[in-house]
Structure formats: C-alpha cells, structure tokens
Amino acid sequence: RKEVEQDPGPFNVPEGATVAFNCTYSNSASQSFFWYRQDCRKEPKLLMSVYSSGNEDGRFTAQLNRASQYISLLIRDSKLSDSATYLCAVNPGGSNTGKLIFGQGTTLQVKP
Amino acid sequence: DGGITQSPKYLFRKEGQNVTLSCEQNLNHDAMYWYRQDPGQGLRLIYYSQIVNDFQKGDIAEGYSVSREKKESFPLTVTSAQKNPTAFYLCASTAGSYEQYFGPGTRLTVT
C-alpha cells in the first residue's frame, strides 16, 4: 500500500459545480498535511495547509479526518481556471526532517 | 524578489554524461530538497539537506549526488549511473514549518 494515495481522475466537472477530492495516508503518526496545485509542466504551488480544525480559503475547504486517515479538498463554484492537478502532501511524523510524501495527484478539468 | 531559482529550465544531455542542476534560494530557508517527477506521477524525494554541509538520501538517491556548501545553494548532479535520468527535477525549500516552496523546475532529457 502506498503511503499517500489519491484517485488520479480525471474529474471532469462543469463550471459552477462543487467537487471534492480525498487523499488517504497510511502512517497514523503523520503530523502535517498540505494541498498543492500543479499546472501543466509547472512547479507545484502551495494551495493550503490542512489543520485539525479544518481550513477554508474562499471557495476552497480542506479537512482532516484522523480516524479514517484521510484529508479532503472541496472546491465550490468551480472556475475554468481551477483546472489543474491537485497534489496532497503528508509529513510522516516520527522525525524532524521536514520531509513530505506526495500523492500522485488528482487531475481536475472544469468544462464550460 | 525572494524565491527559489533553478537553472536551466531545459537541459539536454547525451547518455553517459554527468550533469549538474542548479538550485538557489534567497529566502533564508534552512532546509532544501530535491525531487524527481515522472509523467503522471507524484514527486519522489532524491536528497535533502537541513543545514549547511549536511545532507541525507531520500527514497531514490542512487545515481545522484548533492552538495550543500552554502545555505543558499543545493546543486544536484545526475551521474551516468542513474539508469533513467529523463524527468522533471524540482527543488524546494522550507523554513521549518513543513510548508515547502518549489522552484520552477528543470526538465532534463537524456538521449
């Protein structure tokens, strides 16, 4: 089982739709969680950190479910410009190296 | 302008040649990381460094080498021992909060 897993998609949704992605992690000691956005042939950019209490930034909401060991990203009112690959990243915990383990990414295509 | 720079953006090499990828940051970050990304894949950690003059192997270090002589710089050498070096190489840094920030990447093609 991979340490961090995502459904690669693609998720094809119409403009204005609400879409949600999940990311599961295997190490229960994991401490820090992030969502990154990566456009085609570009570097990943930090979208948001995921806190135990959840995190909301405009149309984007991230949540952590420690019991089931997954994080989620909800995008409301999808825009064409939201089309990208969304990577989750998890700090596995147990050390202070700052290492992150990345999922393979979920591709979102927002259609007009 | 603070940030992470990587050069060159595209690099072409013949098989059997070593090649060095540059990564520089002026964010005063202590830790720096090198990742490799293959098409349709996530990022895999090659090497990382938490302080100057110290670095550790990541998950796929074979065929690669690094140095960390200055806080700002963390160059990666792809050696001829790397069996499949064609990939997108990404450098990242962090101030210690685990939030990593990436440079624009270098696309290496070896033929």
Interface residues (C-beta under 8 A of the other chain):
Chain A: V4 Q6 P8 Q31 S32 F34 R41 K42 E43 P44 K45 L46 S49 L87 A89 N91 T97 G98 K99 L100 I101 F102 G103 Q104 G105
Chain B: A31 Y33 Y35 G40 Q41 G42 L43 L45 Y48 Q50 Q56 G58 F88 L90 T94 G96 Y98 E99 Q100 Y101 F102 G103 P104 G105 R107
